[in-house]
């Protein structure tokens, strides 16, 4: 309604807007090709709306039809296999859906890798700690997909992985060790003898205070 009423207005709608994959066709794919000097054997991309993987795949396959395009999809999403995948919940954000967006051309994807939350977040934390890459959860998913898919490559072949998000929105989520421990994705830290004694002392003090209040 607003689009019709407001002159020169534009609805972005990334699920159906052809400009979504077109931007990656014109720019992202060509940037990958240029930076790799035309030597690209596999590209791994997380699928959300599907614009990124569709645009990149279309252009790179024009440049080299032998390039393998790998789509990464979380368990709980149906993008990898709409007929058989079961829709459920997952914590990784930015990828996966319970419907197939119009801009996603699944025919351009050669392989799909399904990922779980735990492996995505654990790997993402490693990328931050060990590589200094301040990436988000879906980047961990993409990296996990790349590690699985790249096993099929031969020595000397090149695999490109797209990290689509940053850590900015996840400060209280997977960056938090407590958040990860609560969900069983990291082991509970072992308490030292001193920490246990300190905790017991605090607990006793709290019980004593409650008993005092009850007597009053």
C-alpha positions as protocol buffer text, in pm:
chain_id: "A"
residue {
  index: 1
  type: UNK
  ca { x: 0 y: 0 z: 0 }
}
residue {
  index: 2
  type: UNK
  ca { x: 272 y: 247 z: 101 }
}
residue {
  index: 3
  type: UNK
  ca { x: 477 y: 149 z: -202 }
}
residue {
  index: 4
  type: UNK
  ca { x: 187 y: 253 z: -426 }
}
residue {
  index: 5
  type: UNK
  ca { x: 116 y: 572 z: -234 }
}
residue {
  index: 6
  type: UNK
  ca { x: 474 y: 699 z: -201 }
}
residue {
  index: 7
  type: UNK
  ca { x: 633 y: 813 z: -524 }
}
residue {
  index: 8
  type: UNK
  ca { x: 973 y: 660 z: -610 }
}
residue {
  index: 9
  type: UNK
  ca { x: 951 y: 425 z: -308 }
}
residue {
  index: 10
  type: UNK
  ca { x: 1113 y: 83 z: -314 }
}
residue {
  index: 11
  type: UNK
  ca { x: 1044 y: -235 z: -114 }
}
residue {
  index: 12
  type: UNK
  ca { x: 1371 y: -404 z: -30 }
}
residue {
  index: 13
  type: UNK
  ca { x: 1217 y: -747 z: 50 }
}
residue {
  index: 14
  type: UNK
  ca { x: 1531 y: -958 z: 30 }
}
residue {
  index: 15
  type: UNK
  ca { x: 1329 y: -1277 z: -16 }
}
residue {
  index: 16
  type: UNK
  ca { x: 1190 y: -1182 z: -358 }
}
residue {
  index: 17
  type: UNK
  ca { x: 1398 y: -884 z: -470 }
}
residue {
  index: 18
  type: UNK
  ca { x: 1608 y: -981 z: -774 }
}
residue {
  index: 19
  type: UNK
  ca { x: 1861 y: -714 z: -675 }
}
residue {
  index: 20
  type: UNK
  ca { x: 1965 y: -940 z: -387 }
}
residue {
  index: 21
  type: UNK
  ca { x: 2135 y: -1214 z: -595 }
}
residue {
  index: 22
  type: UNK
  ca { x: 2221 y: -964 z: -866 }
}
residue {
  index: 23
  type: UNK
  ca { x: 2443 y: -766 z: -627 }
}
residue {
  index: 24
  type: UNK
  ca { x: 2643 y: -1081 z: -549 }
}
residue {
  index: 25
  type: UNK
  ca { x: 2649 y: -1175 z: -918 }
}
residue {
  index: 26
  type: UNK
  ca { x: 2797 y: -838 z: -1016 }
}
residue {
  index: 27
  type: UNK
  ca { x: 3024 y: -770 z: -720 }
}
residue {
  index: 28
  type: UNK
  ca { x: 3090 y: -1049 z: -466 }
}
residue {
  index: 29
  type: UNK
  ca { x: 3153 y: -1320 z: -726 }
}
residue {
  index: 30
  type: UNK
  ca { x: 3379 y: -1100 z: -937 }
}
residue {
  index: 31
  type: UNK
  ca { x: 3570 y: -991 z: -626 }
}
residue {
  index: 32
  type: UNK
  ca { x: 3632 y: -1356 z: -536 }
}
residue {
  index: 33
  type: UNK
  ca { x: 3746 y: -1435 z: -890 }
}
residue {
  index: 34
  type: UNK
  ca { x: 3977 y: -1134 z: -905 }
}
residue {
  index: 35
  type: UNK
  ca { x: 4134 y: -1184 z: -561 }
}
residue {
  index: 36
  type: UNK
  ca { x: 4196 y: -1552 z: -632 }
}
residue {
  index: 37
  type: UNK
  ca { x: 4343 y: -1480 z: -974 }
}
residue {
  index: 38
  type: UNK
  ca { x: 4082 y: -1703 z: -1132 }
}
residue {
  index: 39
  type: UNK
  ca { x: 4196 y: -2006 z: -930 }
}
residue {
  index: 40
  type: UNK
  ca { x: 3882 y: -2116 z: -743 }
}
residue {
  index: 41
  type: UNK
  ca { x: 3775 y: -2478 z: -712 }
}
residue {
  index: 42
  type: UNK
  ca { x: 3510 y: -2461 z: -440 }
}
residue {
  index: 43
  type: UNK
  ca { x: 3303 y: -2189 z: -275 }
}
residue {
  index: 44
  type: UNK
  ca { x: 3118 y: -2250 z: 52 }
}
residue {
  index: 45
  type: UNK
  ca { x: 2827 y: -2019 z: 139 }
}
residue {
  index: 46
  type: UNK
  ca { x: 2563 y: -2023 z: 411 }
}
residue {
  index: 47
  type: UNK
  ca { x: 2209 y: -1999 z: 274 }
}
residue {
  index: 48
  type: UNK
  ca { x: 1955 y: -1762 z: 427 }
}
residue {
  index: 49
  type: UNK
  ca { x: 1750 y: -1577 z: 172 }
}
residue {
  index: 50
  type: UNK
  ca { x: 1969 y: -1750 z: -84 }
}
residue {
  index: 51
  type: UNK
  ca { x: 2072 y: -1430 z: -258 }
}
residue {
  index: 52
  type: UNK
  ca { x: 2441 y: -1463 z: -178 }
}
residue {
  index: 53
  type: UNK
  ca { x: 2484 y: -1826 z: -282 }
}
residue {
  index: 54
  type: UNK
  ca { x: 2266 y: -1780 z: -594 }
}
residue {
  index: 55
  type: UNK
  ca { x: 2444 y: -1469 z: -720 }
}
residue {
  index: 56
  type: UNK
  ca { x: 2793 y: -1602 z: -650 }
}
residue {
  index: 57
  type: UNK
  ca { x: 2719 y: -1942 z: -800 }
}
residue {
  index: 58
  type: UNK
  ca { x: 2564 y: -1807 z: -1118 }
}
residue {
  index: 59
  type: UNK
  ca { x: 2857 y: -1578 z: -1200 }
}
residue {
  index: 60
  type: UNK
  ca { x: 3139 y: -1812 z: -1099 }
}
residue {
  index: 61
  type: UNK
  ca { x: 2990 y: -2101 z: -1295 }
}
residue {
  index: 62
  type: UNK
  ca { x: 2987 y: -1873 z: -1601 }
}
residue {
  index: 63
  type: UNK
  ca { x: 3358 y: -1812 z: -1545 }
}
residue {
  index: 64
  type: UNK
  ca { x: 3434 y: -2176 z: -1465 }
}
residue {
  index: 65
  type: UNK
  ca { x: 3157 y: -2440 z: -1485 }
}
residue {
  index: 66
  type: UNK
  ca { x: 3370 y: -2683 z: -1284 }
}
residue {
  index: 67
  type: UNK
  ca { x: 3358 y: -2473 z: -966 }
}
residue {
  index: 68
  type: UNK
  ca { x: 3181 y: -2662 z: -686 }
}
residue {
  index: 69
  type: UNK
  ca { x: 2923 y: -2456 z: -497 }
}
residue {
  index: 70
  type: UNK
  ca { x: 2847 y: -2577 z: -146 }
}
residue {
  index: 71
  type: UNK
  ca { x: 2546 y: -2450 z: 44 }
}
residue {
  index: 72
  type: UNK
  ca { x: 2540 y: -2459 z: 425 }
}
residue {
  index: 73
  type: UNK
  ca { x: 2206 y: -2505 z: 600 }
}
residue {
  index: 74
  type: UNK
  ca { x: 2136 y: -2557 z: 973 }
}
residue {
  index: 75
  type: UNK
  ca { x: 1948 y: -2859 z: 1102 }
}
residue {
  index: 76
  type: UNK
  ca { x: 1592 y: -2732 z: 1152 }
}
residue {
  index: 77
  type: UNK
  ca { x: 1587 y: -2551 z: 816 }
}
residue {
  index: 78
  type: UNK
  ca { x: 1457 y: -2699 z: 491 }
}
residue {
  index: 79
  type: UNK
  ca { x: 1664 y: -2515 z: 231 }
}
residue {
  index: 80
  type: UNK
  ca { x: 1893 y: -2811 z: 165 }
}
residue {
  index: 81
  type: UNK
  ca { x: 1612 y: -3057 z: 106 }
}
residue {
  index: 82
  type: UNK
  ca { x: 1262 y: -2898 z: 113 }
}
residue {
  index: 83
  type: UNK
  ca { x: 1085 y: -3232 z: 70 }
}
residue {
  index: 84
  type: UNK
  ca { x: 1262 y: -3426 z: 345 }
}
residue {
  index: 85
  type: UNK
  ca { x: 1418 y: -3180 z: 591 }
}
residue {
  index: 86
  type: UNK
  ca { x: 1223 y: -3139 z: 915 }
}
residue {
  index: 87
  type: UNK
  ca { x: 1156 y: -2783 z: 1029 }
}
residue {
  index: 88
  type: UNK
  ca { x: 1270 y: -2714 z: 1384 }
}
residue {
  index: 89
  type: UNK
  ca { x: 1441 y: -2459 z: 1605 }
}
residue {
  index: 90
  type: UNK
  ca { x: 1807 y: -2360 z: 1600 }
}
residue {
  index: 91
  type: UNK
  ca { x: 2018 y: -2088 z: 1762 }
}
residue {
  index: 92
  type: UNK
  ca { x: 2241 y: -1988 z: 1469 }
}
residue {
  index: 93
  type: UNK
  ca { x: 2107 y: -1669 z: 1315 }
}
residue {
  index: 94
  type: UNK
  ca { x: 2106 y: -1539 z: 958 }
}
residue {
  index: 95
  type: UNK
  ca { x: 2090 y: -1871 z: 774 }
}
residue {
  index: 96
  type: UNK
  ca { x: 1818 y: -2126 z: 714 }
}
residue {
  index: 97
  type: UNK
  ca { x: 1441 y: -2087 z: 677 }
}
residue {
  index: 98
  type: UNK
  ca { x: 1117 y: -2281 z: 701 }
}
residue {
  index: 99
  type: UNK
  ca { x: 1035 y: -2193 z: 338 }
}
residue {
  index: 100
  type: UNK
  ca { x: 1237 y: -2155 z: 17 }
}
residue {
  index: 101
  type: UNK
  ca { x: 1276 y: -1784 z: -75 }
}
residue {
  index: 102
  type: UNK
  ca { x: 1208 y: -1687 z: -436 }
}
residue {
  index: 103
  type: UNK
  ca { x: 1563 y: -1560 z: -488 }
}
residue {
  index: 104
  type: UNK
  ca { x: 1724 y: -1893 z: -400 }
}
residue {
  index: 105
  type: UNK
  ca { x: 1810 y: -2101 z: -706 }
}
residue {
  index: 106
  type: UNK
  ca { x: 1882 y: -2443 z: -558 }
}
residue {
  index: 107
  type: UNK
  ca { x: 1982 y: -2579 z: -899 }
}
residue {
  index: 108
  type: UNK
  ca { x: 2305 y: -2379 z: -879 }
}
residue {
  index: 109
  type: UNK
  ca { x: 2414 y: -2551 z: -556 }
}
residue {
  index: 110
  type: UNK
  ca { x: 2616 y: -2870 z: -612 }
}
residue {
  index: 111
  type: UNK
  ca { x: 2632 y: -2992 z: -252 }
}
residue {
  index: 112
  type: UNK
  ca { x: 2464 y: -2913 z: 79 }
}
residue {
  index: 113
  type: UNK
  ca { x: 2609 y: -2951 z: 428 }
}
residue {
  index: 114
  type: UNK
  ca { x: 2377 y: -2956 z: 729 }
}
residue {
  index: 115
  type: UNK
  ca { x: 2517 y: -2806 z: 1051 }
}
residue {
  index: 116
  type: UNK
  ca { x: 2430 y: -2820 z: 1421 }
}
residue {
  index: 117
  type: UNK
  ca { x: 2439 y: -2527 z: 1663 }
}
residue {
  index: 118
  type: UNK
  ca { x: 2710 y: -2671 z: 1886 }
}
residue {
  index: 119
  type: UNK
  ca { x: 2967 y: -2731 z: 1612 }
}
residue {
  index: 120
  type: UNK
  ca { x: 2893 y: -2390 z: 1459 }
}
residue {
  index: 121
  type: UNK
  ca { x: 2939 y: -2192 z: 1780 }
}
residue {
  index: 122
  type: UNK
  ca { x: 3240 y: -2389 z: 1904 }
}
residue {
  index: 123
  type: UNK
  ca { x: 3416 y: -2340 z: 1571 }
}
residue {
  index: 124
  type: UNK
  ca { x: 3320 y: -1972 z: 1564 }
}
residue {
  index: 125
  type: UNK
  ca { x: 3475 y: -1922 z: 1908 }
}
residue {
  index: 126
  type: UNK
  ca { x: 3793 y: -2085 z: 1776 }
}
residue {
  index: 127
  type: UNK
  ca { x: 3800 y: -1851 z: 1475 }
}
residue {
  index: 128
  type: UNK
  ca { x: 3782 y: -1556 z: 1714 }
}
residue {
  index: 129
  type: UNK
  ca { x: 4038 y: -1687 z: 1962 }
}
residue {
  index: 130
  type: UNK
  ca { x: 4287 y: -1846 z: 1723 }
}
residue {
  index: 131
  type: UNK
  ca { x: 4253 y: -1643 z: 1403 }
}
residue {
  index: 132
  type: UNK
  ca { x: 4139 y: -1306 z: 1539 }
}
residue {
  index: 133
  type: UNK
  ca { x: 3833 y: -1309 z: 1311 }
}
residue {
  index: 134
  type: UNK
  ca { x: 3546 y: -1138 z: 1492 }
}
residue {
  index: 135
  type: UNK
  ca { x: 3277 y: -1336 z: 1313 }
}
residue {
  index: 136
  type: UNK
  ca { x: 2928 y: -1450 z: 1407 }
}
residue {
  index: 137
  type: UNK
  ca { x: 2759 y: -1788 z: 1439 }
}
residue {
  index: 138
  type: UNK
  ca { x: 2670 y: -1838 z: 1074 }
}
residue {
  index: 139
  type: UNK
  ca { x: 3037 y: -1790 z: 989 }
}
residue {
  index: 140
  type: UNK
  ca { x: 3112 y: -2082 z: 1219 }
}
residue {
  index: 141
  type: UNK
  ca { x: 2853 y: -2283 z: 1026 }
}
residue {
  index: 142
  type: UNK
  ca { x: 3012 y: -2188 z: 695 }
}
residue {
  index: 143
  type: UNK
  ca { x: 3357 y: -2284 z: 820 }
}
residue {
  index: 144
  type: UNK
  ca { x: 3230 y: -2618 z: 946 }
}
residue {
  index: 145
  type: UNK
  ca { x: 3070 y: -2679 z: 606 }
}
residue {
  index: 146
  type: UNK
  ca { x: 3397 y: -2593 z: 436 }
}
residue {
  index: 147
  type: UNK
  ca { x: 3597 y: -2833 z: 654 }
}
residue {
  index: 148
  type: UNK
  ca { x: 3361 y: -3116 z: 559 }
}
residue {
  index: 149
  type: UNK
  ca { x: 3325 y: -3031 z: 190 }
}
residue {
  index: 150
  type: UNK
  ca { x: 3693 y: -2954 z: 128 }
}
residue {
  index: 151
  type: UNK
  ca { x: 3786 y: -3314 z: 212 }
}
residue {
  index: 152
  type: UNK
  ca { x: 3683 y: -3400 z: -143 }
}
residue {
  index: 153
  type: UNK
  ca { x: 3936 y: -3158 z: -294 }
}
residue {
  index: 154
  type: UNK
  ca { x: 4278 y: -3259 z: -419 }
}
residue {
  index: 155
  type: UNK
  ca { x: 4609 y: -3115 z: -308 }
}
residue {
  index: 156
  type: UNK
  ca { x: 4662 y: -2767 z: -447 }
}
residue {
  index: 157
  type: UNK
  ca { x: 4293 y: -2694 z: -505 }
}
residue {
  index: 158
  type: UNK
  ca { x: 4143 y: -2383 z: -349 }
}
residue {
  index: 159
  type: UNK
  ca { x: 3833 y: -2347 z: -132 }
}
residue {
  index: 160
  type: UNK
  ca { x: 3677 y: -2007 z: -60 }
}
residue {
  index: 161
  type: UNK
  ca { x: 3451 y: -1962 z: 244 }
}
residue {
  index: 162
  type: UNK
  ca { x: 3215 y: -1667 z: 291 }
}
residue {
  index: 163
  type: UNK
  ca { x: 3191 y: -1526 z: 647 }
}
residue {
  index: 164
  type: UNK
  ca { x: 2874 y: -1313 z: 630 }
}
residue {
  index: 165
  type: UNK
  ca { x: 2838 y: -1177 z: 982 }
}
residue {
  index: 166
  type: UNK
  ca { x: 3034 y: -1012 z: 1264 }
}
residue {
  index: 167
  type: UNK
  ca { x: 3033 y: -1072 z: 1637 }
}
residue {
  index: 168
  type: UNK
  ca { x: 2860 y: -744 z: 1719 }
}
residue {
  index: 169
  type: UNK
  ca { x: 2511 y: -885 z: 1786 }
}
residue {
  index: 170
  type: UNK
  ca { x: 2618 y: -1185 z: 1992 }
}
residue {
  index: 171
  type: UNK
  ca { x: 2796 y: -1044 z: 2297 }
}
residue {
  index: 172
  type: UNK
  ca { x: 2551 y: -1208 z: 2540 }
}
residue {
  index: 173
  type: UNK
  ca { x: 2511 y: -1528 z: 2339 }
}
residue {
  index: 174
  type: UNK
  ca { x: 2777 y: -1768 z: 2214 }
}
residue {
  index: 175
  type: UNK
  ca { x: 3059 y: -1531 z: 2319 }
}
residue {
  index: 176
  type: UNK
  ca { x: 2950 y: -1595 z: 2677 }
}
residue {
  index: 177
  type: UNK
  ca { x: 3102 y: -1911 z: 2821 }
}
residue {
  index: 178
  type: UNK
  ca { x: 2812 y: -1937 z: 3067 }
}
residue {
  index: 179
  type: UNK
  ca { x: 2562 y: -1925 z: 2777 }
}
residue {
  index: 180
  type: UNK
  ca { x: 2747 y: -2208 z: 2604 }
}
residue {
  index: 181
  type: UNK
  ca { x: 2778 y: -2415 z: 2923 }
}
residue {
  index: 182
  type: UNK
  ca { x: 2405 y: -2376 z: 3000 }
}
residue {
  index: 183
  type: UNK
  ca { x: 2322 y: -2535 z: 2664 }
}
residue {
  index: 184
  type: UNK
  ca { x: 2573 y: -2815 z: 2706 }
}
residue {
  index: 185
  type: UNK
  ca { x: 2798 y: -2692 z: 2425 }
}
residue {
  index: 186
  type: UNK
  ca { x: 3099 y: -2635 z: 2650 }
}
residue {
  index: 187
  type: UNK
  ca { x: 3204 y: -2843 z: 2953 }
}
residue {
  index: 188
  type: UNK
  ca { x: 3138 y: -2698 z: 3297 }
}
residue {
  index: 189
  type: UNK
  ca { x: 3452 y: -2535 z: 3434 }
}
residue {
  index: 190
  type: UNK
  ca { x: 3604 y: -2724 z: 3727 }
}
residue {
  index: 191
  type: UNK
  ca { x: 3615 y: -2531 z: 4054 }
}
residue {
  index: 192
  type: UNK
  ca { x: 3934 y: -2514 z: 4256 }
}
residue {
  index: 193
  type: UNK
  ca { x: 3936 y: -2615 z: 4624 }
}
residue {
  index: 194
  type: UNK
  ca { x: 3954 y: -2249 z: 4727 }
}
residue {
  index: 195
  type: UNK
  ca { x: 3657 y: -2158 z: 4502 }
}
residue {
  index: 196
  type: UNK
  ca { x: 3451 y: -2442 z: 4648 }
}
residue {
  index: 197
  type: UNK
  ca { x: 3530 y: -2329 z: 5004 }
}
residue {
  index: 198
  type: UNK
  ca { x: 3444 y: -1970 z: 4917 }
}
residue {
  index: 199
  type: UNK
  ca { x: 3114 y: -2076 z: 4762 }
}
residue {
  index: 200
  type: UNK
  ca { x: 3028 y: -2293 z: 5065 }
}
residue {
  index: 201
  type: UNK
  ca { x: 3109 y: -2005 z: 5299 }
}
residue {
  index: 202
  type: UNK
  ca { x: 2881 y: -1769 z: 5106 }
}
residue {
  index: 203
  type: UNK
  ca { x: 2602 y: -2027 z: 5103 }
}
residue {
  index: 204
  type: UNK
  ca { x: 2630 y: -2081 z: 5480 }
}
residue {
  index: 205
  type: UNK
  ca { x: 2621 y: -1708 z: 5538 }
}
residue {
  index: 206
  type: UNK
  ca { x: 2310 y: -1677 z: 5323 }
}
residue {
  index: 207
  type: UNK
  ca { x: 2137 y: -1962 z: 5511 }
}
residue {
  index: 208
  type: UNK
  ca { x: 2227 y: -1802 z: 5845 }
}
residue {
  index: 209
  type: UNK
  ca { x: 2084 y: -1470 z: 5728 }
}
residue {
  index: 210
  type: UNK
  ca { x: 1758 y: -1637 z: 5620 }
}
residue {
  index: 211
  type: UNK
  ca { x: 1728 y: -1818 z: 5953 }
}
residue {
  index: 212
  type: UNK
  ca { x: 1784 y: -1491 z: 6134 }
}
residue {
  index: 213
  type: UNK
  ca { x: 1507 y: -1326 z: 5932 }
}
residue {
  index: 214
  type: UNK
  ca { x: 1268 y: -1614 z: 6005 }
}
residue {
  index: 215
  type: UNK
  ca { x: 1329 y: -1590 z: 6381 }
}
residue {
  index: 216
  type: UNK
  ca { x: 1267 y: -1215 z: 6367 }
}
